């Protein structure tokens, strides 16, 4: 089942991941440590955020470094903007 961006950001850990990545790219280990969760849990959250197009990663040696996708949150921004009209 394909999830959408709105369901993905309904989880507080995933919203926090987006906040952290908005400041700078981070590894899974760094995100897990900052969230206080196990690395496999962080990986699952990141997989869902990748599925909806909000984040991407690149391999650097053995580490996966995640960053926000440019325009990956546009659907949320557009929806919020439409509420203010």
Buried (B, 14 or more C-beta within 10 A) or exposed (E): EEEEBEEBBEEEBBEBBBEBBEEEBBBBEBBBEBBEBEEEEBBBBBEBBBBBBBBBBEEEEEBBBBBBBEEBBEBBEEEEEEEEE
